[in-house]
Amino acid sequence: MQAGNPLVCAFSSGKDSSVVACLMLTAAAARIRAQLACPPLLVIHSDTGVENPEVRTLADGELDKMVAFANANGIGLQIRVGKPLLYTSWPVRVIGGRSLPSFPTSHRDCSVNWKVDVGTRLQHQVFAELRETAHLPQPVLMTGVRIDESSTRAAGIAGRGETDDAVWADAEGRLRLSPILSWTSDDVFEYLGYCNAGVFESYSDFSATLQFYRDAGGSSCAVVGDMRMKEVATQKGGCGARSGCWTCVRVQKDRSLEQMISSDLDRYGYMKGLNGLRNFIANTQYDWDRRTYLGRTIDKNGDVAIQADVYSPSMLEELLRYTLTLQFREQLVAQRKGIEPRFNIIGYREIVAIGALWSLYGLHPPFHALKIFNEVRSGRFLDAPSVEPVARSPIPRLGKLHVGREWEEDRKTGDPKRDRMLASGVRSPLHEMLSDSCGFDVKQTSSGDLVTAWETVGSFEVDEQGAGDFIECFGDEYIAKYHDAGGDRTKEVMTYLEFGFVQPAHGSLARWHGIARRTQWMQRHGLVGEVQRERLLAMMDLQACGEDPFAAGALDLKPTSTPATGRSNSRKYPPVTVDETGAAFVPGPGEQEFAAGLERAYQAELFDAVDSIDRDPGDLGTKMQSEQRN
């Protein structure tokens, strides 16, 4: 501070970072009372979006206390709270069907995406802003790292050359400070205890912090509670957090959350549903019936792996219903108690993002996620069932199905119908036609394809206000019109692009276009939605016998030998049956039904596309002048 270096404190709301924040603020207050200059102070904090709600409440409360202390003492303090990117957030990542949760047997992507990356982005943003002020020395990042936390932590500290008595530089040349590096856990709790007793000046009495450690550790003593939580946090698979995200399934049980609930049901009982959903996800890791078997990656030979992969569409729907049930029930309880909801998981941004991904991959009919959202918030609640853990077993790998790359060839046939109805991707010729006035230009991808130049941003984003306006103003209308129509499943994501409140990341339009074309082609062949293993096995069997599984009536062939699976094909495989939406997509004649459905929808779609430009709730889409519309 005396040298004028801005200080940046990384705050997690745990005991160690609380001490560092307190040391920084009280030192600043002492300098100001002594009429000495105080450099800018910043506190950065990462919000995963799925923290234990009590941790979230604790962190928000302590941050508010810092601001109050700073204002009372004339300290220039800034608080910066970062969140994961929408694309990597838990609702979009898991319920959106992008990937599975971070199970013990998988990579620890959640810790990287929700904590490391968020903290790193915050640091870079803050440091870049401070560097713009030419007269300021280089900022210093302060953390609450301690040597006695673990042997692994101690080894990392030694490797970085950290010291507690001077500023040190990391591998990137940024200045760092580790003021409590040599403190023991007892030292930390002793300091917090003196603050609680009013012996030391502090921005907080830390009563809520100490209470959390007692309750989460199942002890009347915060020190003992911390020791118990440390034992749990270091178990195999965990990320090391004392009390982490309620969604965490890298450990078999969330012992700290369960301990809190059992210690005071009146105070913490509202989290039972969260823990129940977490347990359901953890216990069904090896339930292969909850997975989809048709891979998303088509190799250079045109083959798709047939094996247990990401969650099936029905499992994703279950997870969405369970999660929304918890959220809307909490809102009702909070309203009755006259308090703010203690957690919120899925808002307008998230539900639209989930729907966009479901649509892009053809997992459900258009606007299905929005339909579920409206159903649950109207009171149709569904809780996650209590299930026993499914025993671990190898991933079922059934083989490969050759699908070719026909969806890429549709646009090259010269047939406008094939190009428009079967492989149009996310291209909108109507919006391109209006590019001179209020539409979008056309751009060429690296592969030579033409695609509408929809607006893109740094990372996949959904405008909260635009999404909310669409849901409340047009949601029911679009659900009624398209959900059960049996048309193109990519209609939903196209609608959002046309209205302009969904924006792909820079450089991702070509990928979205390719995925949408593939989805449209697969819908034509009955390979979207809940594709059953038996059907895929039958198609593999036909290919192994030299037959074309995509030919009309192929799955009604007489019994044949099954070299692909080694099984006796003793029964006929019926074509795709009508699904829960009333839509049927059958190879052969079913293609005509699908095309007819698209043709019917296309007539109304021309006017909808114009409406998406003209109707403008809260600046949705781009206005079109009446003469242009005519």
C-alpha positions as CSV (number, residue, x, y, z in Angstrom):
1,M,0.0,0.0,0.0
2,Q,2.8,2.4,0.8
3,A,4.3,1.8,-2.6
4,G,0.9,2.6,-4.2
5,N,0.2,-0.8,-5.8
6,P,-3.5,-1.5,-6.2
7,L,-4.5,-4.6,-4.3
8,V,-6.8,-7.3,-5.7
9,C,-8.1,-9.8,-3.1
10,A,-9.5,-13.2,-4.3
11,F,-12.4,-13.9,-2.0
12,S,-14.3,-17.2,-1.7
13,S,-16.2,-16.5,1.6
14,G,-14.1,-19.3,3.3
15,K,-12.2,-18.6,6.5
16,D,-8.8,-18.0,4.8
17,S,-9.9,-15.5,2.2
18,S,-12.0,-13.8,4.8
19,V,-8.9,-13.2,6.9
20,V,-7.0,-11.8,3.9
21,A,-9.9,-9.5,3.0
22,C,-10.1,-8.3,6.6
23,L,-6.3,-7.6,6.8
24,M,-6.5,-5.6,3.5
25,L,-9.5,-3.5,4.6
26,T,-8.3,-2.8,8.1
27,A,-4.9,-1.8,6.9
28,A,-6.5,0.6,4.4
29,A,-8.7,2.0,7.2
30,A,-5.6,2.6,9.4
31,R,-3.8,4.4,6.5
32,I,-6.7,6.7,5.9
33,R,-7.0,7.6,9.6
34,A,-3.3,8.4,9.5
35,Q,-4.1,10.6,6.5
36,L,-1.9,8.4,4.2
37,A,-2.6,7.6,0.6
38,C,-4.5,4.4,0.0
39,P,-4.3,2.7,-3.5
40,P,-7.4,1.3,-5.2
41,L,-8.7,-1.9,-3.6
42,L,-10.7,-4.6,-5.4
43,V,-12.3,-7.9,-4.3
44,I,-13.0,-10.5,-6.9
45,H,-15.4,-13.4,-6.3
46,S,-16.6,-16.4,-8.4
47,D,-20.2,-17.4,-8.4
48,T,-20.6,-20.9,-9.9
49,G,-24.4,-20.5,-10.1
50,V,-24.9,-23.8,-8.3
51,E,-23.2,-23.2,-5.0
52,N,-24.7,-24.6,-1.8
53,P,-27.3,-21.9,-1.2
54,E,-26.0,-21.2,2.3
55,V,-22.5,-20.5,0.8
56,R,-24.1,-18.1,-1.7
57,T,-26.0,-16.3,1.1
58,L,-22.9,-16.2,3.2
59,A,-20.7,-14.8,0.4
60,D,-23.3,-12.1,-0.6
61,G,-23.7,-11.1,3.0
62,E,-19.9,-10.7,3.6
63,L,-19.5,-8.8,0.4
64,D,-22.2,-6.3,1.5
65,K,-20.4,-5.9,4.9
66,M,-17.1,-5.1,3.0
67,V,-18.9,-2.4,1.1
68,A,-20.4,-0.9,4.3
69,F,-17.0,-0.9,6.0
70,A,-15.3,0.7,3.1
71,N,-18.0,3.4,2.8
72,A,-17.8,4.1,6.6
73,N,-14.0,4.5,6.4
74,G,-13.6,6.4,3.1
75,I,-12.0,3.4,1.4
76,G,-12.2,3.2,-2.4
77,L,-13.3,-0.4,-2.8
78,Q,-14.7,-2.2,-5.9
79,I,-16.4,-5.6,-5.8
80,R,-16.3,-7.8,-8.9
81,V,-18.4,-11.0,-9.1
82,G,-17.8,-13.3,-12.1
83,K,-20.0,-16.2,-13.3
84,P,-19.4,-19.1,-15.7
85,L,-20.1,-18.5,-19.4
86,L,-23.7,-19.4,-20.3
87,Y,-22.4,-22.2,-22.6
88,T,-20.5,-23.9,-19.7
89,S,-23.0,-23.2,-16.9
90,W,-24.6,-26.3,-15.3
91,P,-28.1,-25.9,-16.7
92,V,-26.9,-25.4,-20.3
93,R,-24.0,-27.9,-20.1
94,V,-25.9,-30.8,-18.5
95,I,-29.7,-30.2,-19.1
96,G,-29.0,-28.7,-22.5
97,G,-27.4,-32.0,-23.5
98,R,-23.9,-30.7,-24.2
99,S,-22.2,-33.2,-21.9
100,L,-22.6,-35.3,-18.9
101,P,-22.0,-34.1,-15.3
102,S,-18.4,-34.4,-14.0
103,F,-18.6,-37.9,-12.6
104,P,-15.7,-39.4,-10.6
105,T,-14.6,-41.3,-13.7
106,S,-14.6,-38.3,-16.0
107,H,-12.6,-35.1,-16.3
108,R,-13.0,-32.3,-13.7
109,D,-14.4,-29.9,-16.2
110,C,-16.7,-28.2,-13.8
111,S,-13.9,-27.0,-11.5
112,V,-12.1,-25.5,-14.5
113,N,-15.2,-24.0,-16.2
114,W,-16.9,-22.6,-13.1
115,K,-14.0,-21.6,-10.8
116,V,-10.6,-21.5,-12.5
117,D,-11.7,-19.9,-15.8
118,V,-14.0,-17.5,-14.0
119,G,-11.3,-16.4,-11.6
120,T,-8.8,-16.1,-14.4
121,R,-11.1,-13.9,-16.5
122,L,-11.8,-11.7,-13.6
123,Q,-8.1,-11.2,-12.9
124,H,-7.3,-10.4,-16.5
125,Q,-10.2,-7.9,-16.7
126,V,-9.2,-6.2,-13.5
127,F,-5.5,-6.1,-14.3
128,A,-6.2,-4.7,-17.8
129,E,-8.4,-2.0,-16.4
130,L,-5.8,-1.0,-13.8
131,R,-3.0,-0.9,-16.3
132,E,-5.0,1.7,-18.3
133,T,-4.3,4.1,-15.4
134,A,-0.8,5.1,-16.3
135,H,0.2,6.6,-13.0
136,L,-0.5,3.4,-11.0
137,P,2.2,0.8,-10.2
138,Q,1.5,-2.9,-11.2
139,P,-1.4,-4.4,-9.2
140,V,-0.8,-7.2,-6.7
141,L,-3.1,-10.2,-6.3
142,M,-3.7,-11.4,-2.8
143,T,-4.9,-15.0,-1.9
144,G,-5.4,-16.9,1.3
145,V,-3.3,-19.9,0.3
146,R,-1.6,-21.6,3.3
147,I,1.2,-24.2,3.5
148,D,-0.5,-26.4,6.1
149,E,-3.6,-26.9,4.0
150,S,-2.2,-30.1,2.4
151,S,1.0,-31.6,1.2
152,T,-0.1,-31.1,-2.4
153,R,-0.7,-27.4,-1.8
154,A,2.6,-27.1,0.0
155,A,4.5,-28.6,-2.9
156,G,2.7,-26.2,-5.3
157,I,3.6,-23.2,-3.1
158,A,7.3,-24.3,-3.0
159,G,7.3,-24.7,-6.8
160,R,6.0,-21.2,-7.4
161,G,8.4,-19.7,-4.9
162,E,5.8,-18.1,-2.8
163,T,6.7,-16.1,0.3
164,D,4.7,-14.4,3.0
165,D,7.0,-11.5,3.8
166,A,7.3,-9.9,0.3
167,V,5.6,-9.5,-3.0
168,W,6.5,-12.3,-5.5
169,A,5.9,-12.8,-9.2
170,D,4.2,-15.7,-10.8
171,A,5.2,-17.4,-14.1
172,E,3.4,-14.8,-16.1
173,G,5.2,-11.9,-14.3
174,R,2.1,-10.8,-12.3
175,L,2.7,-9.7,-8.8
176,R,1.3,-11.8,-6.0
177,L,1.1,-11.6,-2.2
178,S,0.4,-14.5,0.2
179,P,0.1,-12.8,3.6
180,I,-1.1,-15.8,5.6
181,L,1.1,-18.4,3.9
182,S,2.6,-19.6,7.2
183,W,-0.5,-19.4,9.3
184,T,-2.0,-22.6,10.7
185,S,-5.7,-23.4,10.7
186,D,-5.7,-22.5,14.5
187,D,-4.2,-19.1,13.7
188,V,-7.0,-18.4,11.2
189,F,-9.7,-19.3,13.7
190,E,-8.0,-17.4,16.5
191,Y,-8.0,-14.3,14.3
192,L,-11.7,-14.7,13.4
193,G,-12.5,-15.3,17.0
194,Y,-10.8,-12.1,18.1
195,C,-12.7,-10.2,15.4
196,N,-16.0,-11.9,16.6
197,A,-15.2,-10.7,20.1
198,G,-14.5,-7.2,19.0
199,V,-10.8,-7.3,20.0
200,F,-9.6,-6.7,16.4
201,E,-11.1,-4.2,14.1
202,S,-12.8,-6.0,11.2
203,Y,-15.4,-5.4,8.5
204,S,-17.5,-8.3,9.9
205,D,-17.9,-10.2,13.2
206,F,-17.8,-13.4,11.1
207,S,-20.6,-15.0,13.2
208,A,-22.2,-16.3,10.0
209,T,-18.9,-17.7,8.8
210,L,-18.2,-19.5,12.1
211,Q,-21.8,-20.8,12.2
212,F,-21.4,-22.3,8.7
213,Y,-18.3,-24.2,9.7
214,R,-20.1,-25.5,12.8
215,D,-23.2,-26.7,10.9
216,A,-21.6,-28.0,7.8
217,G,-19.1,-30.0,9.9
218,G,-21.6,-31.3,12.4
219,S,-20.0,-29.8,15.5
220,S,-20.6,-27.1,18.1
221,C,-17.1,-26.0,17.4
222,A,-16.1,-24.3,14.1
223,V,-12.5,-25.7,14.3
224,V,-13.7,-29.3,14.7
225,G,-16.3,-28.7,12.0
226,D,-13.6,-27.5,9.6
227,M,-11.5,-30.5,10.4
228,R,-14.4,-32.8,9.5
229,M,-15.2,-31.0,6.3
230,K,-11.5,-31.1,5.3
231,E,-11.6,-34.9,5.7
232,V,-14.6,-35.1,3.4
233,A,-13.2,-32.5,0.9
234,T,-10.1,-34.5,0.3
235,Q,-11.8,-37.8,-0.4
236,K,-11.2,-39.3,-3.8
237,G,-12.8,-37.4,-6.7
238,G,-13.6,-34.1,-4.9
239,C,-12.2,-30.8,-5.9
240,G,-11.1,-29.9,-2.4
241,A,-13.8,-27.4,-1.6
242,R,-15.1,-27.7,2.0
243,S,-18.7,-27.2,0.8
244,G,-19.0,-27.0,-2.9
245,C,-21.7,-27.0,-5.5
246,W,-25.0,-28.8,-4.7
247,T,-24.8,-30.4,-8.2
248,C,-21.4,-32.0,-7.5
249,V,-21.4,-35.7,-8.3
250,R,-17.7,-36.3,-8.2
251,V,-18.2,-37.6,-4.6
252,Q,-20.7,-40.3,-3.7
253,K,-22.4,-38.2,-1.1
254,D,-22.4,-34.5,-0.2
255,R,-21.8,-35.0,3.4
256,S,-21.5,-31.3,4.4
257,L,-24.9,-30.6,2.8
258,E,-26.5,-33.6,4.4
259,Q,-25.0,-32.7,7.7
260,M,-26.4,-29.2,7.5
261,I,-29.9,-30.5,6.7
262,S,-29.9,-33.0,9.5
263,S,-28.5,-30.6,12.0
264,D,-31.3,-28.0,11.7
265,L,-34.2,-29.2,9.5
266,D,-36.1,-26.0,10.1
267,R,-33.3,-23.8,8.8
268,Y,-31.7,-26.0,6.2
269,G,-34.6,-28.3,5.2
270,Y,-35.3,-26.3,2.0
271,M,-32.1,-27.8,0.5
272,K,-33.4,-31.4,0.8
273,G,-34.8,-31.3,-2.8
274,L,-31.4,-30.1,-4.2
275,N,-29.6,-32.9,-2.4
276,G,-32.2,-35.4,-3.7
277,L,-31.7,-34.3,-7.3
278,R,-27.9,-34.5,-6.8
279,N,-28.2,-38.1,-5.4
280,F,-30.5,-39.1,-8.3
281,I,-27.9,-37.9,-10.8
282,A,-25.1,-39.6,-8.9
283,N,-26.9,-42.9,-8.5
284,T,-27.9,-43.2,-12.1
285,Q,-24.4,-42.7,-13.6
286,Y,-24.4,-46.3,-14.8
287,D,-28.0,-46.6,-15.8
288,W,-27.4,-47.0,-19.5
289,D,-31.1,-46.8,-20.3
290,R,-30.8,-43.1,-19.6
291,R,-28.3,-42.5,-22.3
292,T,-28.6,-41.9,-26.1
293,Y,-26.9,-44.5,-28.3
294,L,-26.6,-42.6,-31.5
295,G,-23.3,-40.6,-31.4
296,R,-23.1,-37.0,-32.6
297,T,-19.7,-37.3,-34.3
298,I,-19.6,-38.6,-37.8
299,D,-16.1,-39.7,-38.7
300,K,-14.4,-39.2,-42.1
301,N,-15.8,-42.5,-43.3
302,G,-19.4,-41.4,-42.6
303,D,-19.7,-43.7,-39.6
304,V,-21.4,-43.0,-36.3
305,A,-20.5,-44.8,-33.1
306,I,-23.5,-46.7,-31.6
307,Q,-22.8,-46.7,-27.9
308,A,-24.0,-45.2,-24.6
309,D,-23.2,-41.6,-24.9
310,V,-24.7,-38.4,-23.4
311,Y,-28.1,-38.3,-21.7
312,S,-31.1,-39.3,-23.7
313,P,-33.8,-36.8,-24.6
314,S,-36.1,-38.3,-22.0
315,M,-33.5,-38.1,-19.3
316,L,-32.9,-34.4,-20.2
317,E,-36.6,-33.7,-19.9
318,E,-36.7,-35.4,-16.5
319,L,-33.8,-33.3,-15.3
320,L,-35.4,-30.1,-16.5
321,R,-38.7,-31.0,-14.8
322,Y,-37.0,-31.9,-11.5
323,T,-34.9,-28.8,-11.5
324,L,-37.7,-26.4,-12.3
325,T,-39.9,-28.1,-9.7
326,L,-37.3,-27.3,-7.0
327,Q,-37.0,-23.7,-8.3
328,F,-40.7,-22.8,-8.6
329,R,-41.5,-24.5,-5.3
330,E,-38.8,-22.4,-3.6
331,Q,-40.4,-19.3,-5.1
332,L,-43.8,-20.2,-3.6
333,V,-42.3,-20.9,-0.2
334,A,-40.3,-17.7,-0.3
335,Q,-43.4,-15.7,-1.2
336,R,-45.3,-17.2,1.7
337,K,-42.5,-16.4,4.1
338,G,-42.0,-12.9,2.7
339,I,-38.3,-13.5,1.8
340,E,-36.3,-13.6,-1.4
341,P,-35.9,-17.1,-3.0
342,R,-32.8,-18.7,-1.6
343,F,-31.8,-20.2,-4.9
344,N,-32.6,-19.7,-8.6
345,I,-31.2,-22.1,-11.2
346,I,-32.9,-21.6,-14.5
347,G,-34.0,-18.2,-15.7
348,Y,-35.1,-16.9,-19.1
349,R,-31.6,-17.0,-20.5
350,E,-31.0,-20.6,-19.5
351,I,-34.4,-22.0,-20.6
352,V,-34.0,-20.4,-24.0
353,A,-30.4,-21.7,-24.3
354,I,-31.5,-25.2,-23.4
355,G,-34.3,-25.0,-25.9
356,A,-31.9,-23.8,-28.6
357,L,-29.5,-26.7,-28.1
358,W,-32.4,-29.2,-27.9
359,S,-33.6,-27.8,-31.2
360,L,-30.2,-27.7,-32.9
361,Y,-29.6,-31.4,-32.1
362,G,-33.2,-32.4,-32.8
363,L,-33.6,-33.9,-29.3
364,H,-37.2,-32.7,-28.9
365,P,-39.9,-31.0,-30.9
366,P,-39.6,-27.2,-31.2
367,F,-40.2,-25.2,-28.1
368,H,-40.4,-28.3,-25.9
369,A,-38.2,-26.9,-23.1
370,L,-40.4,-23.8,-23.1
371,K,-43.5,-26.0,-22.9
372,I,-42.0,-27.7,-19.8
373,F,-41.1,-24.4,-18.3
374,N,-44.7,-23.2,-18.5
375,E,-46.1,-26.4,-17.3
376,V,-44.0,-26.6,-14.2
377,R,-44.4,-22.9,-13.2
378,S,-48.1,-23.4,-13.5
379,G,-47.9,-26.0,-10.7
380,R,-47.2,-29.4,-12.5
381,F,-44.4,-30.3,-10.2
382,L,-42.3,-33.5,-10.4
383,D,-39.7,-34.5,-7.9
384,A,-36.6,-36.6,-8.6
385,P,-37.2,-40.1,-7.4
386,S,-35.1,-41.8,-4.7
387,V,-33.2,-44.6,-6.4
388,E,-30.5,-47.0,-5.3
389,P,-27.1,-46.6,-6.9
390,V,-26.8,-48.6,-10.2
391,A,-23.8,-50.9,-10.1
392,R,-20.8,-49.9,-12.1
393,S,-20.5,-51.6,-15.5
394,P,-18.6,-51.1,-18.8
395,I,-20.0,-48.6,-21.3
396,P,-22.1,-50.6,-23.8
397,R,-20.3,-50.2,-27.2
398,L,-22.5,-51.8,-29.9
399,G,-20.5,-50.9,-33.1
400,K,-20.9,-48.4,-35.9
401,L,-23.6,-47.3,-38.3
402,H,-22.7,-46.0,-41.7
403,V,-24.8,-42.8,-42.4
404,G,-22.5,-41.3,-45.1
405,R,-22.4,-37.6,-45.6
406,E,-25.6,-37.2,-47.5
407,W,-26.8,-34.2,-45.5
408,E,-23.9,-32.3,-46.9
409,E,-24.7,-33.3,-50.5
410,D,-28.4,-32.2,-50.4
411,R,-27.4,-28.6,-51.2
412,K,-25.4,-29.7,-54.2
413,T,-28.2,-31.6,-56.0
414,G,-29.6,-28.5,-57.6
415,D,-33.0,-29.4,-56.3
416,P,-34.4,-26.4,-54.4
417,K,-36.7,-28.6,-52.4
418,R,-33.9,-30.8,-51.2
419,D,-31.8,-27.7,-50.4
420,R,-34.6,-25.9,-48.6
421,M,-36.5,-28.6,-46.8
422,L,-33.8,-31.3,-46.1
423,A,-30.5,-29.5,-45.4
424,S,-31.1,-25.7,-45.1
425,G,-29.2,-25.6,-41.8
426,V,-29.5,-22.2,-40.1
427,R,-29.8,-20.3,-43.3
428,S,-32.7,-17.9,-44.0
429,P,-32.9,-16.7,-47.6
430,L,-35.7,-14.3,-46.6
431,H,-33.6,-12.4,-44.1
432,E,-30.7,-12.3,-46.6
433,M,-33.1,-10.9,-49.2
434,L,-33.8,-7.9,-46.9
435,S,-30.1,-7.3,-46.1
436,D,-30.1,-3.9,-47.8
437,S,-32.7,-2.6,-45.4
438,C,-33.1,-4.5,-42.2
439,G,-32.1,-8.1,-42.7
440,F,-28.8,-10.0,-42.6
441,D,-26.0,-10.5,-45.1
442,V,-24.9,-13.8,-46.3
443,K,-21.4,-15.1,-45.5
444,Q,-19.3,-18.0,-46.8
445,T,-17.9,-20.5,-44.4
446,S,-14.4,-22.0,-44.6
447,S,-15.9,-25.1,-46.2
448,G,-17.5,-23.1,-49.0
449,D,-21.1,-23.1,-47.6
450,L,-23.2,-20.0,-47.6
451,V,-25.0,-19.2,-44.3
452,T,-27.0,-16.2,-43.1
453,A,-24.6,-13.9,-41.2
454,W,-26.5,-13.9,-37.9
455,E,-25.1,-11.6,-35.2
456,T,-22.4,-13.3,-33.2
457,V,-20.6,-12.3,-29.9
458,G,-17.5,-13.4,-27.9
459,S,-19.2,-16.4,-26.5
460,F,-22.7,-18.0,-26.9
461,E,-25.2,-15.7,-25.3
462,V,-28.9,-15.1,-24.8
463,D,-30.2,-11.7,-24.0
464,E,-32.2,-11.9,-20.8
465,Q,-34.7,-9.2,-21.6
466,G,-35.3,-10.4,-25.2
467,A,-35.7,-14.0,-24.0
468,G,-38.2,-13.0,-21.3
469,D,-40.2,-10.8,-23.7
470,F,-40.4,-13.7,-26.2
471,I,-41.5,-16.2,-23.6
472,E,-44.2,-14.0,-22.0
473,C,-45.5,-12.4,-25.3
474,F,-45.1,-15.2,-27.9
475,G,-44.2,-18.4,-26.0
476,D,-47.7,-19.9,-25.9
477,E,-48.4,-19.0,-29.5
478,Y,-45.2,-20.7,-30.8
479,I,-45.7,-23.8,-28.7
480,A,-49.3,-24.2,-30.0
481,K,-48.2,-23.6,-33.6
482,Y,-45.0,-25.7,-33.8
483,H,-44.6,-28.1,-30.9
484,D,-47.0,-30.8,-32.3
485,A,-46.8,-29.9,-36.0
486,G,-44.3,-32.5,-36.9
487,G,-42.1,-30.1,-38.8
488,D,-38.4,-29.2,-38.8
489,R,-37.0,-29.6,-35.2
490,T,-34.5,-26.8,-35.8
491,K,-37.4,-24.4,-36.1
492,E,-36.9,-23.2,-32.5
493,V,-33.3,-22.2,-32.8
494,M,-34.0,-20.6,-36.1
495,T,-36.8,-18.5,-34.5
496,Y,-34.4,-17.3,-31.8
497,L,-31.7,-16.4,-34.3
498,E,-34.3,-14.5,-36.4
499,F,-35.6,-12.5,-33.3
500,G,-32.0,-11.8,-32.5
501,F,-31.8,-12.6,-28.8
502,V,-29.8,-15.7,-29.3
503,Q,-26.2,-15.1,-30.5
504,P,-23.7,-17.8,-31.4
505,A,-20.0,-17.3,-30.5
506,H,-17.7,-15.7,-33.0
507,G,-16.5,-18.3,-35.5
508,S,-19.2,-20.9,-34.6
509,L,-21.8,-20.2,-37.3
510,A,-20.3,-22.8,-39.6
511,R,-20.5,-25.4,-36.9
512,W,-24.1,-24.5,-36.0
513,H,-25.0,-24.7,-39.7
514,G,-23.4,-28.1,-40.1
515,I,-25.1,-29.4,-37.0
516,A,-28.5,-28.1,-38.1
517,R,-28.1,-29.7,-41.6
518,R,-27.2,-33.0,-40.1
519,T,-30.2,-32.8,-37.7
520,Q,-32.5,-32.1,-40.6
521,W,-31.2,-35.0,-42.6
522,M,-31.4,-37.4,-39.6
523,Q,-35.0,-36.2,-38.9
524,R,-35.8,-37.2,-42.4
525,H,-34.6,-40.7,-41.6
526,G,-36.2,-41.0,-38.2
527,L,-33.0,-40.7,-36.3
528,V,-33.8,-37.7,-34.0
529,G,-35.4,-37.7,-30.6
530,E,-35.6,-40.9,-28.5
531,V,-33.9,-43.4,-30.9
532,Q,-34.1,-46.8,-29.3
533,R,-31.2,-49.2,-29.2
534,E,-33.2,-52.0,-30.9
535,R,-33.8,-49.9,-33.9
536,L,-30.1,-49.0,-34.2
537,L,-29.1,-52.6,-33.8
538,A,-31.5,-53.6,-36.6
539,M,-30.0,-51.0,-38.9
540,M,-26.5,-52.2,-38.1
541,D,-27.7,-55.8,-38.9
542,L,-29.1,-54.7,-42.2
543,Q,-25.9,-53.0,-43.2
544,A,-23.8,-56.0,-42.2
545,C,-26.0,-58.1,-44.5
546,G,-25.4,-55.6,-47.4
547,E,-28.8,-54.0,-47.1
548,D,-29.6,-50.3,-47.0
549,P,-31.2,-49.5,-43.6
550,F,-32.4,-46.2,-45.0
551,A,-34.4,-47.7,-47.9
552,A,-38.2,-47.6,-47.8
553,G,-39.5,-50.6,-45.8
554,A,-36.0,-51.8,-44.9
555,L,-36.8,-52.6,-41.3
556,D,-39.8,-54.7,-42.4
557,L,-37.5,-57.2,-44.2
558,K,-37.7,-60.9,-43.5
559,P,-35.6,-62.4,-40.7
560,T,-31.9,-62.5,-41.6
561,S,-28.7,-63.6,-40.0
562,T,-27.0,-60.9,-37.9
563,P,-23.3,-60.9,-38.4
564,A,-23.0,-57.4,-36.9
565,T,-24.2,-58.5,-33.4
566,G,-23.9,-62.3,-33.5
567,R,-27.6,-62.6,-32.6
568,S,-30.4,-64.4,-34.3
569,N,-32.8,-61.9,-36.0
570,S,-36.0,-63.8,-35.1
571,R,-38.4,-60.9,-35.4
572,K,-39.4,-58.0,-37.6
573,Y,-38.2,-54.6,-36.7
574,P,-41.1,-52.2,-37.1
575,P,-40.6,-48.7,-38.5
576,V,-40.5,-45.8,-36.1
577,T,-43.7,-45.5,-34.1
578,V,-45.6,-42.3,-33.3
579,D,-43.9,-40.6,-30.5
580,E,-45.4,-38.6,-27.6
581,T,-45.9,-35.6,-29.8
582,G,-47.9,-37.4,-32.3
583,A,-45.2,-37.1,-35.0
584,A,-44.0,-40.1,-36.9
585,F,-40.8,-40.2,-39.0
586,V,-40.4,-43.4,-41.0
587,P,-37.8,-44.1,-43.6
588,G,-39.1,-44.3,-47.1
589,P,-42.8,-43.3,-47.1
590,G,-42.2,-41.4,-43.9
591,E,-39.9,-39.1,-45.7
592,Q,-42.8,-37.9,-47.8
593,E,-44.8,-37.3,-44.6
594,F,-42.0,-35.2,-43.2
595,A,-41.5,-33.2,-46.4
596,A,-45.3,-32.6,-46.5
597,G,-45.3,-31.4,-42.9
598,L,-42.4,-29.0,-43.7
599,E,-44.2,-27.8,-46.8
600,R,-47.3,-27.0,-44.8
601,A,-45.3,-25.3,-42.1
602,Y,-43.3,-23.4,-44.7
603,Q,-46.3,-21.4,-45.9
604,A,-46.9,-20.0,-42.4
605,E,-43.2,-19.7,-41.8
606,L,-42.8,-17.1,-44.4
607,F,-45.1,-14.8,-42.6
608,D,-43.7,-15.7,-39.2
609,A,-40.2,-14.7,-40.4
610,V,-41.6,-11.3,-41.3
611,D,-43.5,-11.1,-38.0
612,S,-40.3,-11.9,-36.1
613,I,-38.8,-8.7,-37.7
614,D,-41.9,-6.6,-37.4
615,R,-43.3,-7.5,-33.9
616,D,-40.9,-6.0,-31.5
617,P,-41.6,-6.6,-27.7
618,G,-38.8,-4.9,-25.9
619,D,-36.6,-4.4,-29.0
620,L,-36.9,-8.0,-30.3
621,G,-35.5,-8.4,-33.7
622,T,-35.2,-5.7,-36.3
623,K,-38.2,-3.4,-37.3
624,M,-39.4,-3.6,-40.9
625,Q,-41.2,-0.8,-42.6
626,S,-44.7,-1.6,-43.8
627,E,-43.9,-1.0,-47.5
628,Q,-41.0,-3.4,-47.2
629,R,-43.2,-6.0,-45.6
630,N,-45.8,-5.6,-48.4
